[in-house]
Amino acid sequence: MEYTQLGRTGLKVSRLVLGTMNFGSYAEESDSHAIMDAALGAGVNFFDTANIYGRDDHKGLTEEIVGRWLAGGADRRDKVVLATKLYGNMTNDGTPWHQQSWPNHERLSALNIRREVEASLRRLRTDHIDVYQFHHVDRATPWEEIWQAIDVLIRQGKILYAASSNFAGWHIARANEAAARTGMLGLVSEQCLYNLAERTAEMDVLPAAQAYGVGVIPWSPLHQGLLGGALRKEREGGAARTSAAAGRSARGLADPAVRARVEAYEKLVAEHGFEPGEAALAWLLTRPGVTGPIVGPRTTAQLESALRAVDLDLSPEFLAGLDAIFPGPGPSPEAFAW
């Protein structure tokens, strides 16, 4: 496994990030534990979860599944860089978090930050969270309040770093400028939607992240399965990883333009002897500023496939072919101005 610094920090993390969103939803707890065993055994040390994962289907909160695994081995917690998130509502009346309306049980107020970090620590069975991520920007709460609450948690030893997810470039700038005014480190990483088929982040998120020394952690690296051999699976009658993913892939492929690009992609990948999903992950590892993509396996076989991406050597010819099929938007403001 290869390792890199997380943004401008001294923290070393693996070039692949183990995403746990499927744990408790599409992977049973025993399978989830096996995947974490295999990931750690392969050298993956960066695990990502969130307070709301596993919530809506009532099959088990993902943080609890991860917590029981962490508690099952004496050195697991010491080896893992543990990241989780807050923003969504986590009250316990059985209603999906996005349908909750109880005040102060969501977003990034100082009150909710304190409440949610304590709840995550209990579920994860640990005394600290390494990377605590804001799952979405909170337009109603001032950054001064957010950073004051984070400073308290850092001083208490309950978190080590703060990070973001789904922020625009100017949100990253505003957050880190506010942190600098108080002498704090600020955001150290940003999780954003970024893959071959969705390169909007190159306009402002990636440049802002690089300017502020923020590591980039792409989510949905296979674009909901479209870059994972969707057409080949369609021909072979294979199922997508979940029924929901199958529906999203089918809707995407129903667009003739999307289908044509995916067909060209799978042809190019086959010509170079790569697997589609592995090539898509490997491409992200070549992108400036990218720490590592989040992979969300529901089986150990899927994890093994993702691990092979780290060792792929993509030629300039192949990279040029990818750009021809999936051209990026170009930098901002040139992408939309003269």
Rosetta silent file (secondary structure, phi, psi, omega in degrees, C-alpha in Angstrom):
SEQUENCE: MEYTQLGRTGLKVSRLVLGTMNFGSYAEESDSHAIMDAALGAGVNFFDTANIYGRDDHKGLTEEIVGRWLAGGADRRDKVVLATKLYGNMTNDGTPWHQQSWPNHERLSALNIRREVEASLRRLRTDHIDVYQFHHVDRATPWEEIWQAIDVLIRQGKILYAASSNFAGWHIARANEAAARTGMLGLVSEQCLYNLAERTAEMDVLPAAQAYGVGVIPWSPLHQGLLGGALRKEREGGAARTSAAAGRSARGLADPAVRARVEAYEKLVAEHGFEPGEAALAWLLTRPGVTGPIVGPRTTAQLESALRAVDLDLSPEFLAGLDAIFPGPGPSPEAFAW
SCORE:     score description
SCORE:     0.000 S_00000001
   1 L     0.000  140.024  175.084    0.000    0.000    0.000 S_00000001
   2 L   -93.440  151.272 -179.955    1.172    3.525   -0.758 S_00000001
   3 E  -128.154  156.484  178.099    0.762    6.333    1.778 S_00000001
   4 E  -147.510  165.687  176.076    0.635   10.104    1.543 S_00000001
   5 E   -75.127  143.599  174.836    0.216   13.076    3.831 S_00000001
   6 L   -82.255  102.076 -178.142   -3.360   14.169    4.498 S_00000001
   7 L    58.231 -134.611 -177.762   -3.300   17.665    3.075 S_00000001
   8 L   -91.625    9.428 -177.691   -0.778   19.888    4.844 S_00000001
   9 L   -84.332  172.647  173.269   -0.788   17.772    8.002 S_00000001
  10 L   -88.924    4.738 -175.491    1.838   15.347    9.240 S_00000001
  11 L   -80.551  126.381  178.680   -0.728   12.539    9.203 S_00000001
  12 E   -96.573  128.325 -179.120    0.053    9.653    6.837 S_00000001
  13 E  -131.932  156.590  179.799   -2.909    7.896    5.242 S_00000001
  14 E   -69.363  153.872 -179.934   -3.333    5.183    2.626 S_00000001
  15 L   -72.926  -10.586  169.103   -3.983    6.122   -1.006 S_00000001
  16 L  -116.061  140.524  178.835   -7.290    4.256   -0.772 S_00000001
  17 E  -110.162  127.286  178.897   -9.892    5.163    1.830 S_00000001
  18 E   -80.939  111.520  174.938  -12.201    2.437    3.099 S_00000001
  19 E   -87.619  140.862 -173.363  -15.754    3.742    2.939 S_00000001
  20 L  -114.126   14.135 -173.838  -18.232    2.017    5.231 S_00000001
  21 L   -59.424  -28.928 -179.841  -21.543    3.304    3.915 S_00000001
  22 L   -78.295  -16.188 -175.184  -22.609   -0.216    2.857 S_00000001
  23 E   -68.693  122.640 -178.039  -21.972   -1.696    6.299 S_00000001
  24 L    88.598  -13.577  177.490  -25.285   -2.550    7.909 S_00000001
  25 L  -107.109  -57.045 -178.544  -27.189   -1.637    4.755 S_00000001
  26 L  -118.982    0.460  174.502  -25.891   -3.907    1.988 S_00000001
  27 E  -131.295  126.648  177.524  -23.236   -5.851    3.912 S_00000001
  28 L   -63.467  161.728 -176.080  -24.020   -7.913    6.987 S_00000001
  29 H   -60.295  -40.605 -179.990  -21.980   -7.200   10.101 S_00000001
  30 H   -63.276  -40.614  177.555  -19.869  -10.341    9.733 S_00000001
  31 H   -67.458  -38.264  178.285  -19.067   -9.440    6.127 S_00000001
  32 H   -61.802  -42.665  178.491  -18.314   -5.865    7.154 S_00000001
  33 H   -64.746  -38.265  178.743  -15.864   -7.085    9.765 S_00000001
  34 H   -64.864  -39.056  178.306  -14.207   -9.355    7.202 S_00000001
  35 H   -64.429  -43.493  178.862  -13.809   -6.426    4.815 S_00000001
  36 H   -65.576  -37.858  175.084  -12.202   -4.291    7.523 S_00000001
  37 H   -58.629  -48.043 -177.514   -9.886   -7.174    8.425 S_00000001
  38 H   -65.959  -40.323  179.814   -8.844   -7.518    4.788 S_00000001
  39 H   -62.877  -48.661 -179.614   -8.403   -3.774    4.319 S_00000001
  40 H   -64.420  -37.996  177.871   -6.203   -3.397    7.373 S_00000001
  41 H   -63.344  -29.123  178.642   -4.265   -6.492    6.374 S_00000001
  42 L   -86.507   -1.443  178.074   -3.588   -4.893    2.976 S_00000001
  43 L    97.552    1.871  175.699   -2.312   -1.718    4.625 S_00000001
  44 L   -71.107  118.951 -177.225   -5.407    0.469    4.255 S_00000001
  45 L  -115.390    0.506 -176.236   -5.307    2.630    7.383 S_00000001
  46 E  -110.562  109.269 -178.869   -7.875    5.343    6.553 S_00000001
  47 E  -111.030  133.110 -177.774  -11.476    4.352    7.436 S_00000001
  48 E  -120.562  134.476  176.056  -14.393    6.679    6.737 S_00000001
  49 L  -143.620 -167.065  178.910  -17.900    6.573    8.170 S_00000001
  50 L  -159.906  156.086 -177.288  -20.682    8.956    9.229 S_00000001
  51 L   -64.071  -26.158 -175.479  -23.224    9.328   12.001 S_00000001
  52 L   -96.455   -7.200 -177.810  -26.137    8.725    9.630 S_00000001
  53 L   -65.088  136.878 -179.419  -24.855    5.681    7.749 S_00000001
  54 L    79.398    6.526 -172.517  -27.055    2.648    8.208 S_00000001
  55 L   -78.011  -47.911 -167.247  -29.783    4.791    9.707 S_00000001
  56 L   -70.855  -25.548 -175.560  -32.698    4.636    7.293 S_00000001
  57 L   -99.797   -2.392  174.010  -33.020    0.866    6.926 S_00000001
  58 L    60.338   25.717  177.499  -32.703    0.035   10.652 S_00000001
  59 L   -93.577    0.278 -179.335  -30.312   -2.869    9.986 S_00000001
  60 L   132.015  128.332  178.386  -27.657   -1.459   12.260 S_00000001
  61 L   -67.920  133.136 -176.553  -25.861    1.841   12.582 S_00000001
  62 H   -61.285  -41.749  178.761  -22.615    1.738   10.659 S_00000001
  63 H   -57.872  -37.001  179.154  -20.661    3.475   13.414 S_00000001
  64 H   -67.473  -39.199  177.976  -21.735    0.740   15.827 S_00000001
  65 H   -63.818  -45.098  177.331  -20.573   -1.973   13.414 S_00000001
  66 H   -64.068  -40.291 -179.382  -17.215   -0.239   13.014 S_00000001
  67 H   -62.844  -41.248  178.615  -17.013    0.276   16.779 S_00000001
  68 H   -66.666  -34.627  176.345  -17.523   -3.387   17.562 S_00000001
  69 H   -67.594  -44.401  179.055  -14.786   -4.266   15.065 S_00000001
  70 H   -58.935  -38.377 -177.878  -12.403   -1.710   16.583 S_00000001
  71 L   -75.616  -10.105 -175.062  -13.069   -3.129   20.031 S_00000001
  72 L   -87.238   -4.356 -179.711  -12.335   -6.672   18.851 S_00000001
  73 L  -142.482  138.166 -172.219   -8.592   -6.286   18.446 S_00000001
  74 L   -62.899  -32.515 -174.404   -6.011   -4.748   20.741 S_00000001
  75 L  -110.868    4.528 -177.973   -4.149   -2.826   18.020 S_00000001
  76 H   -61.121  -48.472 -176.806   -6.892   -2.070   15.511 S_00000001
  77 H   -63.871  -35.867 -179.645   -7.681    1.384   16.849 S_00000001
  78 H   -67.392  -29.247 -177.409   -4.001    2.325   16.997 S_00000001
  79 H   -86.156  -22.374 -172.282   -3.496    1.389   13.338 S_00000001
  80 L   -94.690  133.260  166.033   -6.618    3.063   11.940 S_00000001
  81 E   -89.183  109.223 -169.741   -7.020    6.724   11.050 S_00000001
  82 E   -99.555  123.638  179.342  -10.699    7.022   11.912 S_00000001
  83 E  -121.740  136.720  172.344  -12.905    9.587   10.204 S_00000001
  84 E  -139.783  179.237 -173.035  -16.597   10.217   10.733 S_00000001
  85 E  -136.124  159.571  170.772  -19.058   12.993    9.939 S_00000001
  86 E  -138.307  155.336  171.414  -21.857   15.039   11.416 S_00000001
  87 L   166.251  -51.728 -176.004  -24.625   17.219   10.025 S_00000001
  88 L   -72.686  164.007 -176.473  -27.751   15.088    9.700 S_00000001
  89 L   -76.851  131.698 -179.261  -30.324   14.485   12.410 S_00000001
  90 L  -123.311   33.489  173.146  -29.733   11.472   14.660 S_00000001
  91 L   -67.154  164.845 -165.935  -32.743   11.449   16.993 S_00000001
  92 L  -116.024   36.734  179.902  -34.006    7.980   17.818 S_00000001
  93 L   -95.894    9.194  175.089  -37.735    7.864   17.101 S_00000001
  94 L    89.930   -2.569  178.813  -37.290    5.665   14.043 S_00000001
  95 L   -88.220  138.080  177.012  -37.889    8.350   11.403 S_00000001
  96 L   -51.236  143.882 -171.526  -35.249    8.749    8.674 S_00000001
  97 H   -58.054  -35.837 -175.240  -32.851   11.540    9.603 S_00000001
  98 H   -75.752   -6.587  176.716  -33.752   13.738    6.622 S_00000001
  99 H  -103.269    2.459 -179.336  -37.410   13.768    7.704 S_00000001
 100 L   -75.140  153.077  178.602  -36.678   14.917   11.247 S_00000001
 101 L  -136.195    5.890 -178.876  -37.707   18.399   12.345 S_00000001
 102 L   -68.221  129.581 -175.224  -36.707   18.564   16.024 S_00000001
 103 L   -66.976  148.924  174.624  -34.675   21.743   16.533 S_00000001
 104 L    68.649   14.279  176.366  -30.964   21.618   17.381 S_00000001
 105 L  -110.252   28.176  177.789  -30.591   17.953   16.447 S_00000001
 106 L  -162.215  172.493  176.782  -28.840   18.615   13.160 S_00000001
 107 L    69.604 -154.892 -165.810  -26.361   20.882   11.390 S_00000001
 108 L  -121.573   32.422  172.312  -23.310   22.562   12.919 S_00000001
 109 L   -66.421  157.945  177.177  -24.375   24.559   15.936 S_00000001
 110 H   -58.234  -36.755  179.693  -22.036   24.329   18.920 S_00000001
 111 H   -63.616  -47.309 -177.633  -24.793   22.435   20.735 S_00000001
 112 H   -72.022  -33.811  176.169  -25.194   19.812   18.007 S_00000001
 113 H   -59.462  -46.099  179.542  -21.451   19.442   17.495 S_00000001
 114 H   -63.357  -43.121 -178.617  -21.080   18.605   21.178 S_00000001
 115 H   -63.780  -46.991 -173.354  -24.042   16.225   21.110 S_00000001
 116 H   -73.037  -34.692  178.674  -22.978   14.387   17.976 S_00000001
 117 H   -65.491  -38.768  178.593  -19.322   13.928   18.849 S_00000001
 118 H   -64.873  -40.485 -179.726  -20.303   12.288   22.137 S_00000001
 119 H   -66.793  -41.852  179.045  -22.778   10.009   20.353 S_00000001
 120 H   -65.922  -40.357  178.162  -20.239    9.003   17.700 S_00000001
 121 H   -59.735  -40.443  178.279  -17.589    8.283   20.322 S_00000001
 122 H   -64.958  -46.503 -177.479  -20.018    5.944   22.099 S_00000001
 123 H   -66.398  -37.077 -177.505  -20.997    4.137   18.916 S_00000001
 124 H   -83.601   -6.867  178.474  -17.393    3.846   17.717 S_00000001
 125 L    54.892   47.506  179.874  -16.189    2.666   21.145 S_00000001
 126 L  -139.531  165.195  179.497  -13.240    5.002   21.118 S_00000001
 127 L   -99.350   -3.908  177.671  -12.034    8.001   23.082 S_00000001
 128 L  -156.834  155.029  175.319  -11.169   10.138   20.058 S_00000001
 129 E  -112.453  129.509 -175.911  -11.955   10.692   16.382 S_00000001
 130 E   -73.309  -46.720 -178.691   -8.972   11.404   14.165 S_00000001
 131 E  -128.462  110.526 -177.701  -10.729   13.341   11.398 S_00000001
 132 E  -102.711  118.111 -167.891  -14.109   14.916   12.235 S_00000001
 133 E  -111.118  137.148  172.062  -15.879   16.014    9.072 S_00000001
 134 E   -81.586  115.419 -171.623  -18.678   18.475    8.405 S_00000001
 135 L   -70.635  -19.031  179.547  -20.934   16.474    6.069 S_00000001
 136 L  -160.437  156.864  177.182  -22.371   19.605    4.466 S_00000001
 137 L   -71.975  140.087  177.311  -21.952   23.344    4.724 S_00000001
 138 L  -107.399  104.596 -175.743  -24.190   25.008    7.329 S_00000001
 139 L   -75.468  -12.212 -175.794  -25.198   28.395    5.970 S_00000001
 140 L   -95.552  -15.001 -175.611  -26.984   29.384    9.194 S_00000001
 141 L  -108.341  128.096 -179.282  -24.138   28.939   11.681 S_00000001
 142 L   -68.803  146.790 -179.440  -21.200   31.369   11.748 S_00000001
 143 H   -63.189  -28.412  177.970  -17.739   29.900   11.371 S_00000001
 144 H   -60.440  -39.461  178.417  -16.665   31.596   14.573 S_00000001
 145 H   -69.139  -43.528 -178.795  -19.137   29.415   16.471 S_00000001
 146 H   -61.624  -48.798 -176.824  -18.137   26.257   14.622 S_00000001
 147 H   -68.785  -31.496  175.890  -14.418   26.748   15.196 S_00000001
 148 H   -63.969  -41.792  178.892  -14.922   27.616   18.846 S_00000001
 149 H   -66.344  -40.000  179.172  -16.775   24.315   19.326 S_00000001
 150 H   -67.122  -39.341  178.761  -14.084   22.403   17.413 S_00000001
 151 H   -59.682  -40.504  178.005  -11.327   24.065   19.461 S_00000001
 152 H   -61.523  -45.045 -178.695  -12.974   22.811   22.645 S_00000001
 153 H   -65.013  -39.156  178.282  -13.095   19.249   21.286 S_00000001
 154 H   -64.744  -44.201  179.899   -9.449   19.365   20.212 S_00000001
 155 H   -64.372  -31.114  177.882   -8.381   20.662   23.635 S_00000001
 156 H   -79.701   -8.424 -178.748  -10.409   17.867   25.251 S_00000001
 157 L    78.118   15.494 -177.437   -8.641   15.307   23.043 S_00000001
 158 L   -86.480  -25.535  171.917  -11.922   14.101   21.513 S_00000001
 159 E  -137.162  159.312  178.623  -10.943   14.975   17.933 S_00000001
 160 E  -108.694  -42.555 -177.803   -7.612   15.677   16.272 S_00000001
 161 E  -133.501  154.413  173.399   -8.485   17.294   12.934 S_00000001
 162 E  -112.440  147.492 -177.167  -11.511   18.950   11.339 S_00000001
 163 E  -149.734  176.634 -175.441  -12.492   18.443    7.715 S_00000001
 164 E  -130.380  167.957  175.324  -15.324   19.038    5.273 S_00000001
 165 E  -149.946  135.426  178.186  -17.490   17.245    2.760 S_00000001
 166 L    66.073   33.675  176.180  -19.565   18.625   -0.119 S_00000001
 167 L   -93.976  146.924  168.003  -18.121   22.144    0.217 S_00000001
 168 L   -78.424  166.180  179.965  -17.672   24.557   -2.667 S_00000001
 169 H   -58.148  -39.878 -177.261  -14.275   26.111   -3.160 S_00000001
 170 H   -73.224  -24.670  173.382  -15.334   29.379   -1.576 S_00000001
 171 H   -66.526  -41.955  177.499  -16.674   27.497    1.454 S_00000001
 172 H   -60.156  -45.206 -179.719  -13.226   25.974    1.934 S_00000001
 173 H   -62.895  -47.039 -177.857  -11.657   29.411    1.658 S_00000001
 174 H   -63.545  -42.116 -179.789  -14.098   31.027    4.042 S_00000001
 175 H   -63.266  -45.172 -176.073  -13.758   28.246    6.610 S_00000001
 176 H   -75.011  -30.060  174.710   -9.976   28.291    6.582 S_00000001
 177 H   -67.722  -39.318  176.961   -9.714   32.073    6.672 S_00000001
 178 H   -64.293  -40.236  178.837  -11.990   32.086    9.728 S_00000001
 179 H   -64.732  -41.301 -178.378   -9.845   29.386   11.343 S_00000001
 180 H   -61.913  -33.830 -179.433   -6.655   31.327   10.625 S_00000001
 181 H   -66.101  -22.179  179.712   -8.034   34.374   12.419 S_00000001
 182 L  -103.907    4.626  179.693   -8.269   32.301   15.591 S_00000001
 183 L    78.101   18.114 -179.514   -4.907   30.582   15.149 S_00000001
 184 L   -96.501  160.242 -178.688   -6.466   27.201   14.313 S_00000001
 185 L   -68.626  -35.378 -179.404   -5.344   24.744   11.648 S_00000001
 186 L    84.525 -160.309 -178.905   -8.718   24.729    9.898 S_00000001
 187 E   -69.483  136.933  178.609   -9.956   22.151    7.407 S_00000001
 188 E  -110.125  -14.985  177.662   -7.427   19.458    6.505 S_00000001
 189 E  -154.925  159.513  178.146   -9.434   17.525    3.894 S_00000001
 190 E  -134.561  124.669  172.431  -12.499   17.776    1.686 S_00000001
 191 E   -92.152  122.444 -178.149  -14.673   14.888    0.521 S_00000001
 192 E  -139.546  158.768  173.993  -16.236   15.777   -2.796 S_00000001
 193 E   -71.118  117.530 -177.792  -17.981   14.159   -5.740 S_00000001
 194 L  -159.154  123.525  175.868  -15.188   13.623   -8.257 S_00000001
 195 E  -162.566  178.770 -178.070  -14.637   11.006  -10.918 S_00000001
 196 L   -55.168  -40.150 -175.818  -13.963   10.682  -14.641 S_00000001
 197 L   -85.935  -12.741 -179.192  -17.584   11.341  -15.541 S_00000001
 198 E  -135.213   92.470 -172.761  -18.092   14.174  -13.029 S_00000001
 199 L  -110.974   17.764 -179.414  -15.165   16.600  -13.074 S_00000001
 200 H   -57.141  -31.965 -178.319  -16.893   19.806  -11.963 S_00000001
 201 H   -59.200  -21.276 -179.901  -14.744   19.824   -8.821 S_00000001
 202 H   -68.326  -17.768 -177.726  -11.762   20.728  -10.999 S_00000001
 203 L   -72.533  -45.604 -176.949  -13.202   24.210  -11.510 S_00000001
 204 L  -140.173  -30.367 -177.391  -12.983   25.474   -7.950 S_00000001
 205 H   -66.394  -51.058 -178.709  -12.960   22.766   -5.257 S_00000001
 206 H   -64.232  -45.514  177.269   -9.613   21.245   -6.229 S_00000001
 207 H   -60.929  -39.768  178.484   -7.843   24.586   -6.778 S_00000001
 208 H   -65.328  -42.022  179.906   -9.121   25.888   -3.429 S_00000001
 209 H   -62.069  -44.089  179.475   -8.078   22.691   -1.693 S_00000001
 210 H   -65.606  -39.083 -178.581   -4.591   22.870   -3.163 S_00000001
 211 H   -65.077  -32.860 -177.736   -4.239   26.562   -2.288 S_00000001
 212 L  -101.833    6.699  179.268   -5.121   25.906    1.353 S_00000001
 213 L    67.924   37.388 -179.150   -3.299   22.593    1.704 S_00000001
 214 L  -102.201  124.305  177.630   -6.517   20.602    2.011 S_00000001
 215 E   -68.811  147.278 -179.086   -6.428   16.955    0.963 S_00000001
 216 E  -109.183  126.967 -178.623   -9.081   15.831   -1.525 S_00000001
 217 E  -121.586   94.340 -176.958  -10.977   12.583   -0.895 S_00000001
 218 E   -67.868  135.982  170.314  -13.270   11.810   -3.860 S_00000001
 219 E  -107.994  161.311 -173.500  -16.505    9.978   -3.203 S_00000001
 220 L    54.003   53.254 -176.907  -18.463    7.975   -5.801 S_00000001
 221 L   -64.919  -20.136  177.899  -15.267    7.272   -7.767 S_00000001
 222 L  -102.384   12.002  176.891  -17.171    4.905  -10.092 S_00000001
 223 L    51.017   57.799  178.125  -20.016    7.386  -10.620 S_00000001
 224 L    58.159   34.528  175.128  -22.704    5.136   -9.148 S_00000001
 225 L    94.152  -12.798 -177.313  -21.394    2.129  -11.034 S_00000001
 226 L   -63.988  -28.977 -178.765  -21.278    3.621  -14.537 S_00000001
 227 L   -96.189    7.829 -178.148  -17.478    3.428  -14.563 S_00000001
 228 L  -103.044   26.307 -178.387  -17.389   -0.070  -13.102 S_00000001
 229 L    86.734   37.910 -174.233  -18.161   -1.977  -16.293 S_00000001
 230 H   -61.450  -42.067 -178.567  -21.860   -1.115  -16.446 S_00000001
 231 H   -71.154  -38.660  177.484  -22.312   -2.033  -20.115 S_00000001
 232 H   -62.952  -42.067  177.602  -20.392   -5.272  -19.785 S_00000001
 233 H   -65.004  -36.730  177.676  -22.536   -6.226  -16.799 S_00000001
 234 H   -62.216  -44.400  179.577  -25.632   -5.296  -18.779 S_00000001
 235 H   -65.647  -37.209 -176.838  -24.577   -7.615  -21.620 S_00000001
 236 H   -85.203   -4.799 -179.486  -23.693  -10.408  -19.229 S_00000001
 237 L    75.467   18.372  179.717  -26.902  -10.003  -17.245 S_00000001
 238 L   -79.134  152.367 -179.713  -24.962   -9.177  -14.102 S_00000001
 239 L   -91.938  149.872  172.242  -26.525   -7.177  -11.288 S_00000001
 240 L   -71.206  172.481 -172.445  -25.193   -3.920   -9.954 S_00000001
 241 L   -63.800  -27.858  175.145  -23.967   -3.857   -6.374 S_00000001
 242 L  -144.046  162.480  177.402  -27.410   -2.852   -5.070 S_00000001
 243 H   -63.115  -35.441  178.489  -30.857   -2.488   -6.558 S_00000001
 244 H   -64.420  -44.258  179.208  -30.589    1.263   -6.010 S_00000001
 245 H   -64.764  -37.709  178.071  -27.267    1.374   -7.851 S_00000001
 246 H   -60.195  -41.805  179.187  -28.750   -0.754  -10.633 S_00000001
 247 H   -65.246  -41.118  179.651  -31.519    1.799  -11.041 S_00000001
 248 H   -66.548  -42.090  178.446  -29.094    4.723  -11.142 S_00000001
 249 H   -62.681  -43.291 -179.376  -26.881    2.979  -13.701 S_00000001
 250 H   -62.420  -41.152  178.733  -29.887    2.139  -15.869 S_00000001
 251 H   -64.949  -39.516  178.413  -31.091    5.735  -15.779 S_00000001
 252 H   -64.792  -45.468 -178.385  -27.640    6.949  -16.740 S_00000001
 253 H   -70.546  -15.857  176.795  -27.288    4.498  -19.595 S_00000001
 254 L   -68.946  -19.824  176.688  -30.726    5.489  -20.894 S_00000001
 255 L   -82.082  117.878 -176.956  -29.126    8.763  -22.032 S_00000001
 256 H   -56.674  -36.012 -179.455  -27.618    8.064  -25.473 S_00000001
 257 H   -67.829  -41.670  178.051  -24.742   10.487  -24.880 S_00000001
 258 H   -64.623  -45.363 -179.644  -23.854    8.853  -21.561 S_00000001
 259 H   -59.205  -41.045 -178.943  -24.103    5.384  -23.083 S_00000001
 260 H   -64.577  -40.679  179.094  -21.780    6.390  -25.914 S_00000001
 261 H   -67.742  -41.742  179.484  -19.150    7.721  -23.495 S_00000001
 262 H   -65.395  -38.701  177.741  -19.339    4.630  -21.292 S_00000001
 263 H   -62.850  -43.890  178.042  -19.050    2.403  -24.370 S_00000001
 264 H   -64.427  -37.245  179.267  -15.959    4.303  -25.530 S_00000001
 265 H   -64.563  -49.325 -178.159  -14.520    4.085  -22.019 S_00000001
 266 H   -64.231  -33.283  177.305  -14.975    0.337  -21.716 S_00000001
 267 H   -67.068  -45.922  179.704  -13.456   -0.150  -25.174 S_00000001
 268 H   -61.666  -44.433 -179.523  -10.400    1.944  -24.290 S_00000001
 269 H   -61.590  -43.969 -179.536   -9.940    0.162  -20.982 S_00000001
 270 H   -63.715  -38.997  179.941  -10.169   -3.257  -22.643 S_00000001
 271 H   -61.921  -29.768 -178.957   -7.611   -2.261  -25.276 S_00000001
 272 L   -97.472    3.058  175.082   -5.121   -1.465  -22.520 S_00000001
 273 L    77.304   25.121 -179.933   -5.876   -4.622  -20.527 S_00000001
 274 L  -106.152  161.442  168.504   -7.473   -2.911  -17.512 S_00000001
 275 L   -89.289  141.438 -174.638  -10.657   -3.512  -15.575 S_00000001
 276 H   -56.345  -50.898 -177.887  -13.037   -0.512  -15.784 S_00000001
 277 H   -63.279  -39.160 -179.471  -13.457    0.091  -12.049 S_00000001
 278 H   -67.226  -39.290  178.720   -9.766   -0.311  -11.337 S_00000001
 279 H   -65.816  -38.371  179.500   -8.819    2.114  -14.122 S_00000001
 280 H   -64.441  -39.412  176.975  -11.279    4.724  -12.814 S_00000001
 281 H   -68.043  -43.850 -178.933   -9.725    4.524   -9.353 S_00000001
 282 H   -62.215  -36.958  177.626   -6.199    4.610  -10.747 S_00000001
 283 H   -60.236  -43.552  179.307   -7.030    7.752  -12.752 S_00000001
 284 H   -60.700  -34.279 -179.726   -8.069    9.541   -9.568 S_00000001
 285 H   -69.315  -15.267  176.653   -4.736    8.619   -7.997 S_00000001
 286 L   -88.997   -9.137 -171.731   -2.990   10.549  -10.793 S_00000001
 287 L   -81.116  134.957 -179.711   -4.919   13.768  -10.138 S_00000001
 288 L   -59.488  134.002  175.668   -3.082   16.632   -8.422 S_00000001
 289 L    87.308   -9.907 -178.041   -4.161   17.189   -4.837 S_00000001
 290 E   -80.503  123.291  174.995   -6.066   13.900   -4.481 S_00000001
 291 L   -73.413  -53.594  178.640   -5.261   12.066   -1.258 S_00000001
 292 L   175.888  144.168  178.992   -7.179    8.950   -2.206 S_00000001
 293 L   -76.093  154.372  174.715  -10.648    7.934   -3.381 S_00000001
 294 E   -86.734  124.541  174.549  -13.221    6.370   -1.082 S_00000001
 295 E  -109.242  137.107 -175.490  -14.041    2.789   -2.002 S_00000001
 296 L  -120.661   67.415 -176.267  -17.182    1.268   -0.544 S_00000001
 297 L   -69.716  149.578  170.576  -16.999   -2.507   -0.993 S_00000001
 298 L  -111.919   -0.563  174.501  -19.724   -4.813    0.190 S_00000001
 299 L  -140.318  159.344  177.182  -17.578   -7.916   -0.397 S_00000001
 300 H   -68.209  -29.362  177.912  -13.907   -8.725    0.063 S_00000001
 301 H   -63.295  -40.644  177.335  -13.684   -9.464   -3.681 S_00000001
 302 H   -65.655  -37.238  176.137  -14.685   -5.873   -4.436 S_00000001
 303 H   -63.561  -44.058 -179.574  -12.060   -4.657   -1.991 S_00000001
 304 H   -60.544  -38.237  177.192   -9.387   -6.796   -3.672 S_00000001
 305 H   -63.629  -44.681  179.651  -10.279   -5.268   -7.027 S_00000001
 306 H   -62.555  -38.924 -178.973   -9.980   -1.749   -5.617 S_00000001
 307 H   -62.369  -32.127 -179.596   -6.601   -2.554   -4.072 S_00000001
 308 H   -66.341  -21.736 -178.530   -5.216   -3.508   -7.486 S_00000001
 309 H   -64.167  -30.276 -178.065   -5.826    0.046   -8.690 S_00000001
 310 H   -62.328  -29.600 -175.704   -2.958    1.353   -6.557 S_00000001
 311 H   -95.219   -1.295 -179.237   -0.460   -0.629   -8.643 S_00000001
 312 L   -73.012  138.226  176.769   -1.782    0.300  -12.096 S_00000001
 313 L  -108.907  108.281 -176.659    0.569    2.309  -14.286 S_00000001
 314 L   -93.294  121.223 -177.435   -1.456    4.506  -16.628 S_00000001
 315 L   -73.377  157.597  174.591    0.437    5.586  -19.730 S_00000001
 316 H   -55.976  -36.255  178.746    0.246    9.151  -21.119 S_00000001
 317 H   -62.999  -44.930 -179.695   -1.547    7.692  -24.147 S_00000001
 318 H   -65.840  -42.945  179.302   -4.195    6.075  -21.962 S_00000001
 319 H   -62.353  -39.258  177.151   -4.655    9.236  -19.871 S_00000001
 320 H   -64.626  -37.523  177.161   -5.070   11.273  -23.054 S_00000001
 321 H   -63.732  -38.556  177.228   -7.689    8.802  -24.234 S_00000001
 322 H   -64.683  -42.091  179.226   -9.614    9.238  -20.981 S_00000001
 323 H   -63.839  -33.158  179.082   -9.519   13.014  -21.349 S_00000001
 324 H   -68.178  -35.571  179.582  -10.875   12.705  -24.874 S_00000001
 325 H   -79.762  -43.085 -177.774  -13.853   10.671  -23.646 S_00000001
 326 L  -122.746   75.591 -177.964  -14.435   12.589  -20.422 S_00000001
 327 L   -67.612  139.643  176.563  -13.048   16.100  -20.920 S_00000001
 328 L   -76.383  165.972 -177.151  -12.719   18.209  -17.802 S_00000001
 329 L   -76.035  -17.233 -174.218  -14.347   21.629  -17.533 S_00000001
 330 L    88.899  167.218 -177.523  -11.044   23.476  -17.312 S_00000001
 331 L   -72.199  158.688  175.110  -10.023   25.880  -14.560 S_00000001
 332 L   -95.416  139.697    6.689  -12.233   28.639  -13.242 S_00000001
 333 L   -90.271   -0.943 -176.076  -12.900   31.338  -14.429 S_00000001
 334 L   -58.657  -26.322 -178.215  -11.576   30.334  -17.862 S_00000001
 335 L   -64.235  -24.945 -177.546  -14.144   27.520  -18.004 S_00000001
 336 L  -132.576    9.186  178.953  -16.970   30.026  -18.264 S_00000001
 337 L  -138.792  175.270 -177.696  -15.273   33.314  -19.209 S_00000001
 338 L   -72.502    0.000    0.000  -12.787   34.551  -21.804 S_00000001
